[in-house]
Amino acid sequence: MAKSVRIGLVGAGGNTRLKHIPGLQAIDGVEIVGVANRSAESSAAVAAEFGIPKVYDNWQALVADPNIDAVVIGTWPNMHCEITCAALAAGKHVLCESRMSRNLAEAREMLAASKKQPGLVAQLVPSPYGLISGPAVHQLLKGHFVGDLREVIVIGANDQFWDYSQPLHWRQDAEISGKNVLMLGILQETLMRWAPQPVQVFAQTELFEPTRPLPEESRFAEATVPDSVQILAELQSGARVIYHFSGVILFGPGVQIHFYGSRGTVKVHFVNGEERVYAGRGEDQELKEIEIPAEERGQWQVEADFIAAIRGEKKVTLTDFATGVQYMEFLEAVARSAEENAPVEFPLD
């Protein structure tokens, strides 16, 4: 019989409701026993919707409850570090939402807290980009399809924040979101699965729409996170990377990652939850879409992986805290480079 695992939820936003709760409740021996959301009303609503028996007045009470084995953190990034460190200190396993933290210092604090509790699982929700096509892309690159990697292009550019009349989003507030700009962190994590680590970055940022309404307060507020980012990077292999991120362009290219090598090219397009892989070599007239057999396609299995790690059945691979610190170091370097208008080298002090 599988080891029983009792889960407490701190924060129950969209991803928690859509993915984590159904995913956990589908696993034998797993019970979500309590929730602490942003307010008593929202906590009660989540509990009623998903049949969760207990509502806590605050997250501290949930973390302190000895009847809870593991904590799933679905709050905004500004709370990730504090809750994670408290949960680990209380002897709880932790699954923390992506955007590990606001900055590198907090990420390192989380990693240090996890190292003090080596018997506990400390996992981050992985970037969903590349989960489906990841194994196929990895095999293409590992199999030397592109030859020696020369250039990479990473694109995350759309009109998410183009309409300045829309209310200020939490991702536009640096106090909440920190240095994780647009899709930069989540796509860098994806790239890290396929390419060598960076040794240097040179970045520039801009904030084209700095003022946004706050309807609940009947006033306007300043956005404090850039809405346009361009980066040049050098990888350990010597390959170069160009990053283009924007939330304020109409009919932009969306989300893509390209690999250009001495023998061929691989492009991955992420469109509406689908992942399409195109590849070609010098003898080809054009890129051709790679059909990935069902048995070779990856999938979302975050909740199952978390429980399996707790039960000692496997180790965390997507995504452990050490990997999270790596992409947070990249975000920190980008912020420093943009602020100083100068290249920044790794590792950071």
TITI-140473 format. One record per residue (C-alpha): x negated, y, z negated; residue in one letter. Coordinates in steps of 0.001 Angstrom, whole numbers, always signed. Each point is the difference from the previous one (the first is absolute). Example, Ala and Ser with C-alpha at 12.3 -4.5 7.8 and 13.67 -1.06 7.14 Angstrom:
# TITI-140473
+---------+---------+---------+------+
:    east :   north :      up : type :
+---------+---------+---------+------+
:  -12300 :   -4500 :   -7800 :    A :
:   -1370 :   +3440 :    +660 :    S :
+---------+---------+---------+------+
# end
This chain:
# TITI-140473
+---------+---------+---------+------+
:    east :   north :      up : type :
+---------+---------+---------+------+
:      +0 :      +0 :      +0 :    M :
:   -1327 :   +3447 :    +972 :    A :
:   -1164 :   +2264 :   -2783 :    K :
:   +2706 :   +2527 :    -871 :    S :
:    -854 :   +3658 :    +534 :    V :
:   +2005 :   +2865 :   -1511 :    R :
:    -213 :   +3270 :   +1913 :    I :
:    +597 :   +3589 :   -1063 :    G :
:    +522 :   +2744 :   +2596 :    L :
:   -1327 :   +3512 :    -548 :    V :
:   +1503 :   +2086 :   +2762 :    G :
:   +2469 :   -1400 :   +2492 :    A :
:    -238 :   +2008 :   +3194 :    G :
:    +637 :   -1069 :   +3553 :    G :
:   -2801 :   -2531 :    +401 :    N :
:    +718 :   -1570 :   -3386 :    T :
:   +3670 :    -474 :    +845 :    R :
:    -566 :   -1074 :   +3576 :    L :
:   -3002 :   -2293 :    -484 :    K :
:   -1143 :    -680 :   -3552 :    H :
:   +3261 :    -771 :   -1789 :    I :
:   +1402 :   -2383 :   +2647 :    P :
:   -3429 :   -1552 :    +495 :    G :
:    -511 :    -687 :   -3694 :    L :
:   +3536 :   -1217 :    -608 :    Q :
:    -403 :   -2549 :   +2795 :    A :
:   -2887 :   -1756 :   -1796 :    I :
:    +791 :   -2904 :   -2334 :    D :
:    -864 :    +662 :   -3617 :    G :
:    -212 :   +3781 :    +422 :    V :
:   +2393 :   +2285 :   -1857 :    E :
:    +221 :   +3773 :    +135 :    I :
:    +939 :    +683 :   -3602 :    V :
:     -58 :   +3789 :    -194 :    G :
:    -332 :   +3331 :   +1766 :    V :
:   -1021 :   +3550 :    -869 :    A :
:    +736 :   +2437 :   +2805 :    N :
:    -190 :   +3815 :    +117 :    R :
:   +3202 :    +469 :   -2040 :    S :
:   +2346 :   -2062 :   -2146 :    A :
:   +2662 :    +290 :   +2713 :    E :
:   -2251 :   -1203 :   +2809 :    S :
:   -1342 :   -2822 :   -2171 :    S :
:   +3543 :   -1152 :    -765 :    A :
:    +935 :    +171 :   +3677 :    A :
:   -2952 :   -2197 :   +1021 :    V :
:    +741 :   -2463 :   -2800 :    A :
:   +3631 :    -286 :   +1074 :    A :
:    -838 :    -357 :   +3688 :    E :
:   -2523 :   -2804 :    -475 :    F :
:   +1249 :   -1689 :   -3156 :    G :
:   -2920 :   +1086 :   -2185 :    I :
:    +944 :    -569 :   -3657 :    P :
:   -1890 :   +2775 :   -1811 :    K :
:    -471 :   +3742 :    +447 :    V :
:   -2818 :   +1773 :   -1844 :    Y :
:     +23 :   +3612 :   -1162 :    D :
:   -3493 :    +555 :   +1427 :    N :
:   -2862 :   -1857 :   +1628 :    W :
:   -2004 :     -91 :   -3226 :    Q :
:   +2676 :   -2129 :   -1665 :    A :
:     +43 :   -2389 :   +2946 :    L :
:   -3775 :    -404 :     +21 :    V :
:     -33 :    -645 :   -3750 :    A :
:   +2667 :   -2726 :    +138 :    D :
:   -1635 :   -3370 :    -843 :    P :
:   +2693 :   -1794 :   +2011 :    N :
:   -1407 :   +1381 :   +3255 :    I :
:   -2884 :   -1781 :   +1742 :    D :
:    -562 :   +2287 :   +2977 :    A :
:    +773 :   +3579 :   +1007 :    V :
:    +870 :   +1127 :   +3527 :    V :
:    -704 :   +3715 :    +413 :    I :
:   +2054 :   +1776 :   +2644 :    G :
:    -423 :   +3611 :   -1107 :    T :
:   -1613 :   +2902 :   +1804 :    W :
:   -3835 :     -64 :     +71 :    P :
:    -366 :   +2559 :   -2799 :    N :
:   +1104 :   -2660 :   -2502 :    M :
:   -1845 :   -3016 :   +1377 :    H :
:   -3187 :    +370 :   -2022 :    C :
:   +1593 :    +623 :   -3393 :    E :
:   +2560 :   -2798 :    +280 :    I :
:   -2465 :   -2495 :   +1480 :    T :
:   -2578 :    +545 :   -2727 :    C :
:   +2651 :    -201 :   -2729 :    A :
:   +1507 :   -3193 :   +1436 :    A :
:   -3374 :   -1730 :    +307 :    L :
:    -933 :   +1045 :   -3543 :    A :
:   +3300 :   -1514 :   -1163 :    A :
:    -915 :   -3322 :   +1620 :    G :
:   +2287 :    +261 :   +3035 :    K :
:    -759 :    -958 :   +3565 :    H :
:    +446 :   +2960 :   +2371 :    V :
:   +1299 :    +440 :   +3528 :    L :
:    -380 :   +3689 :    +873 :    C :
:   +1522 :   +1694 :   +3018 :    E :
:   -2294 :   +1109 :   +2812 :    S :
:   -1645 :   +3410 :    -119 :    R :
:   -2060 :   -1383 :   -2861 :    M :
:    -387 :   +3337 :   -1763 :    S :
:    -342 :   +3721 :    +564 :    R :
:   -3784 :     +30 :    +183 :    N :
:   -3154 :   -2059 :    -272 :    L :
:    -484 :    +673 :   -3721 :    A :
:   +3410 :   -1502 :    -803 :    E :
:    -633 :   -2957 :   +2295 :    A :
:   -3297 :    -728 :   -1713 :    R :
:   +1716 :    +223 :   -3384 :    E :
:   +2570 :   -2565 :   +1140 :    M :
:   -2725 :   -2327 :   +1263 :    L :
:   -1897 :    +322 :   -3287 :    A :
:   +3165 :    -824 :   -1939 :    A :
:    +531 :   -3121 :   +2110 :    S :
:   -3574 :   -1155 :    -585 :    K :
:    +581 :    +167 :   -3743 :    K :
:   +2813 :   -2528 :    +492 :    Q :
:   -1474 :   -2609 :   +2373 :    P :
:   +2738 :   -2472 :    -870 :    G :
:   +2697 :   +2292 :   +1341 :    L :
:   +1049 :    +521 :   +3607 :    V :
:    -427 :   +3560 :   +1274 :    A :
:   +1412 :    +360 :   +3507 :    Q :
:    +931 :   +2878 :   +2284 :    L :
:   +2808 :    -177 :   +2524 :    V :
:   -1918 :    -276 :   +3296 :    P :
:    +355 :   +2162 :   +3054 :    S :
:   +2781 :   -1621 :   +2049 :    P :
:   -1751 :    +948 :   +3225 :    Y :
:   -1861 :   -2958 :   +1396 :    G :
:   +1642 :   -2650 :   -2139 :    L :
:   +1646 :   -1587 :   +3044 :    I :
:   -2732 :    +413 :   +2601 :    S :
:   -2880 :     -61 :   -2463 :    G :
:   -1113 :   -3634 :    +466 :    P :
:     +78 :    +302 :   +3806 :    A :
:   -1893 :   +3307 :     +62 :    V :
:   -2552 :   -1362 :   -2449 :    H :
:    -635 :   -2999 :   +2243 :    Q :
:    -385 :   +2183 :   +3095 :    L :
:   -2577 :   +2202 :   -1706 :    L :
:   -1764 :   -2866 :   -1761 :    K :
:     -69 :   -1938 :   +3260 :    G :
:   -1916 :   +2856 :   +1627 :    H :
:   +2785 :    +756 :   +2494 :    F :
:    -952 :   +3697 :     +36 :    V :
:   -3736 :    -727 :    -232 :    G :
:   -1974 :   +2493 :   -2053 :    D :
:   +2441 :   +2458 :   -1551 :    L :
:    -661 :   +3519 :   +1274 :    R :
:   +2985 :   +2149 :    -821 :    E :
:   +3207 :    -206 :   -2041 :    V :
:   +3006 :   +2297 :    +160 :    I :
:   +2492 :    +152 :   -2852 :    V :
:   +3230 :   +1923 :    +630 :    I :
:   +2890 :    +858 :   -2274 :    G :
:   +1688 :   +2995 :   +1586 :    A :
:   +3721 :    +788 :     +63 :    N :
:   +2628 :   +2619 :    -888 :    D :
:    +669 :   -1115 :   -3594 :    Q :
:    -515 :   +3524 :   -1366 :    F :
:    +566 :   +1990 :   +3191 :    W :
:   +3299 :   +1526 :   -1152 :    D :
:    -985 :   +2635 :   -2571 :    Y :
:   +3650 :    +418 :   -1062 :    S :
:     -66 :   -3436 :   -1648 :    Q :
:    -585 :    -163 :   -3773 :    P :
:   -3477 :    -410 :   -1417 :    L :
:    -913 :   -3706 :     -38 :    H :
:   -1985 :   -1446 :   -2888 :    W :
:   -2713 :    -977 :   +2483 :    R :
:    -486 :   +3726 :    +668 :    Q :
:    -706 :    +673 :   -3682 :    D :
:   -3645 :    -616 :    -953 :    A :
:    +901 :    -198 :   -3685 :    E :
:   +2031 :   -3116 :    +792 :    I :
:   -1653 :   -1445 :   +3100 :    S :
:   -3591 :   +1040 :    -675 :    G :
:   -2525 :    -251 :   +2817 :    K :
:   +1870 :   -2630 :   +1971 :    N :
:    +990 :   +1995 :   +3079 :    V :
:   +2731 :   -1207 :   +2352 :    L :
:    -764 :   -3602 :   +1091 :    M :
:   -3744 :    +306 :    -485 :    L :
:    -379 :   -2345 :   -2972 :    G :
:   +2312 :   -2704 :   +1262 :    I :
:   -1591 :    -160 :   +3462 :    L :
:   -3518 :    +162 :   -1408 :    Q :
:    +843 :   -3038 :   -2110 :    E :
:   +1173 :   -1783 :   +3155 :    T :
:   -3162 :    +959 :   +1883 :    L :
:   -2159 :   -1278 :   -2875 :    M :
:   +1342 :   -3521 :    +646 :    R :
:   -1391 :     +73 :   +3540 :    W :
:   -3016 :   +2320 :    +147 :    A :
:   -3190 :    +759 :   -1972 :    P :
:     +13 :   +2603 :   -2759 :    Q :
:    -756 :   +3675 :    +768 :    P :
:   -3317 :   +1589 :    -865 :    V :
:    +937 :   +3605 :    +803 :    Q :
:   +3071 :   +2131 :    +704 :    V :
:    +532 :   +3521 :   +1312 :    F :
:   +3561 :   +1292 :    -376 :    A :
:   +2146 :   +3036 :    +585 :    Q :
:   +3546 :    +598 :   -1213 :    T :
:   +2753 :   +2542 :    +506 :    E :
:   +3341 :    +842 :   -1548 :    L :
:   +2194 :   +1404 :   +2755 :    F :
:   +3289 :     +67 :   -1937 :    E :
:    -920 :   +1161 :   -3523 :    P :
:   +3443 :    +978 :   -1306 :    T :
:   +2893 :   -2372 :    -656 :    R :
:   +3375 :    +373 :   -1707 :    P :
:    +837 :   -1485 :   -3399 :    L :
:   +3819 :    -141 :    +196 :    P :
:    +460 :   -1320 :   -3548 :    E :
:   -1806 :   +3079 :   -1328 :    E :
:   +1349 :   +2480 :   +2578 :    S :
:   -3474 :   +1158 :    +966 :    R :
:   -2906 :    -604 :   +2349 :    F :
:   -3219 :   -1751 :    -967 :    A :
:   -3475 :    -300 :   +1430 :    E :
:   -1089 :   -3259 :   +1584 :    A :
:   -3453 :    -911 :   -1305 :    T :
:    -917 :   -2984 :   +2189 :    V :
:   -1322 :    +499 :   +3559 :    P :
:   +2317 :    -959 :   +2838 :    D :
:   -2779 :    -402 :   +2580 :    S :
:   -3307 :   -1878 :    -363 :    V :
:   -2817 :    -797 :   +2427 :    Q :
:   -2998 :   -2097 :   -1012 :    I :
:   -3198 :   -1244 :   +1582 :    L :
:   -1659 :   -2955 :   -1724 :    A :
:   -2998 :   -2282 :    +426 :    E :
:    +280 :   -3660 :   -1005 :    L :
:   -2711 :   -2237 :   -1433 :    Q :
:    -292 :   -1692 :   +3385 :    S :
:    -712 :   +3315 :   +1716 :    G :
:   +3429 :    +187 :   +1623 :    A :
:   +1830 :   +3338 :     -36 :    R :
:   +3595 :    +598 :   -1082 :    V :
:   +2376 :   +2802 :    +930 :    I :
:   +3036 :    +517 :   -2242 :    Y :
:   +3019 :   +2101 :    +996 :    H :
:   +2701 :    +496 :   -2612 :    F :
:   +2889 :   +2431 :    +182 :    S :
:   +3519 :    +361 :   -1275 :    G :
:    +880 :   +3095 :   +2009 :    V :
:    -149 :    -934 :   +3692 :    I :
:   +2940 :    -851 :   +2233 :    L :
:    -150 :   -3112 :   +2193 :    F :
:   -3340 :   -1009 :   -1496 :    G :
:   -1734 :   -3330 :    +596 :    P :
:   +1279 :   -1608 :   -3199 :    G :
:   -2136 :   -2632 :   -1716 :    V :
:   -2814 :   -1765 :   +1835 :    Q :
:   -3473 :   -1443 :    -573 :    I :
:   -2390 :    -512 :   +2940 :    H :
:   -3266 :   -1939 :    +179 :    F :
:   -2402 :    +699 :   +2871 :    Y :
:   -3051 :   -2207 :    +489 :    G :
:   -2738 :    -924 :   +2454 :    S :
:   +2119 :   -2786 :   +1526 :    R :
:   +3631 :    +936 :    -517 :    G :
:   +2767 :   +1914 :   -1725 :    T :
:   +2680 :    -890 :   -2536 :    V :
:   +2889 :   +2319 :    -830 :    K :
:   +2553 :    -523 :   -2740 :    V :
:   +3273 :   +1945 :    +164 :    H :
:   +2322 :    +179 :   -2998 :    F :
:   +3555 :    +836 :   +1085 :    V :
:   +3127 :    -274 :   -2180 :    N :
:   -1334 :   -2872 :   -2066 :    G :
:   -1386 :   -1853 :   +3013 :    E :
:   -3704 :    -514 :    +694 :    E :
:   -1140 :    -332 :   +3591 :    R :
:   -3539 :    -936 :    +929 :    V :
:   -1487 :    +832 :   +3415 :    Y :
:   -3374 :   -1186 :   +1219 :    A :
:   -2146 :    +126 :   +3105 :    G :
:   -3520 :    -367 :   +1391 :    R :
:   -1911 :   +1420 :   +2941 :    G :
:   +1339 :   -2559 :   +2457 :    E :
:   +3623 :    +858 :    -858 :    D :
:   +2002 :   +2599 :   +1911 :    Q :
:   +1867 :   +1106 :   -3103 :    E :
:    +583 :    -854 :   -3625 :    L :
:   +2247 :   -2981 :    -593 :    K :
:   +2187 :    -611 :   -3012 :    E :
:   -1148 :   -2914 :   -2116 :    I :
:   +2811 :   -2362 :    -899 :    E :
:    -583 :   -1114 :   -3583 :    I :
:   +1505 :   -3433 :    -747 :    P :
:   +2363 :     -85 :   -2943 :    A :
:   -2319 :   -2263 :   -1991 :    E :
:   -2848 :   +2520 :    +387 :    E :
:   +1984 :   +3059 :   -1037 :    R :
:    -493 :   +1408 :   -3472 :    G :
:   +2876 :   +1187 :   -2157 :    Q :
:   +1009 :   +1977 :   -3055 :    W :
:    -534 :   -2261 :   -3024 :    Q :
:   -1075 :   +2525 :   -2628 :    V :
:   +2299 :   -1186 :   -2760 :    E :
:    -772 :   -3680 :    +606 :    A :
:   -3733 :    +737 :     -40 :    D :
:    +311 :   +1900 :   -3285 :    F :
:   +1815 :   -2858 :   -1721 :    I :
:   -2354 :   -2586 :   +1477 :    A :
:   -2967 :   +1947 :   -1379 :    A :
:   +1616 :    +157 :   -3450 :    I :
:    +558 :   -3757 :    +127 :    R :
:   -3619 :    -583 :    +977 :    G :
:    +880 :   -1404 :   +3404 :    E :
:   -2033 :   +2535 :   +2017 :    K :
:   -2014 :   +3189 :    -328 :    K :
:   +1150 :   +3453 :   +1068 :    V :
:   -1251 :    +912 :   +3457 :    T :
:   +2563 :   +2614 :   +1075 :    L :
:    -730 :   +2205 :   -1848 :    T :
:   -2286 :     -98 :   -3036 :    D :
:   -1029 :   +3075 :   -1989 :    F :
:   -3564 :     -30 :   +1360 :    A :
:   +1357 :    +371 :   +3534 :    T :
:   +2276 :   +2780 :   -1188 :    G :
:   -2979 :   +1880 :   -1421 :    V :
:   -1701 :    -304 :   +3396 :    Q :
:   +2826 :   +1702 :   +1869 :    Y :
:    +331 :   +2576 :   -2782 :    M :
:   -3708 :    +766 :    +402 :    E :
:    +650 :    +595 :   +3696 :    F :
:   +2854 :   +2401 :    -808 :    L :
:   -2206 :   +1839 :   -2497 :    E :
:   -2759 :    +346 :   +2593 :    A :
:   +2444 :   +1375 :   +2574 :    V :
:   +1277 :   +2596 :   -2489 :    A :
:   -3537 :   +1057 :    -937 :    R :
:   -1105 :    +243 :   +3614 :    S :
:   +2977 :   +2162 :    +963 :    A :
:    -525 :   +2258 :   -3000 :    E :
:   -3748 :    +390 :    +583 :    E :
:    +186 :     -48 :   +3819 :    N :
:   -2892 :   -2445 :      -1 :    A :
:    -655 :   -3729 :    +444 :    P :
:    +291 :   -2185 :   -3094 :    V :
:   -1939 :   -3234 :    -422 :    E :
:    +837 :   -3220 :   -1839 :    F :
:    -164 :   -1142 :   -2698 :    P :
:   +1389 :   +2987 :   -1881 :    L :
:   -1453 :   +1089 :   -3323 :    D :
+---------+---------+---------+------+
# end
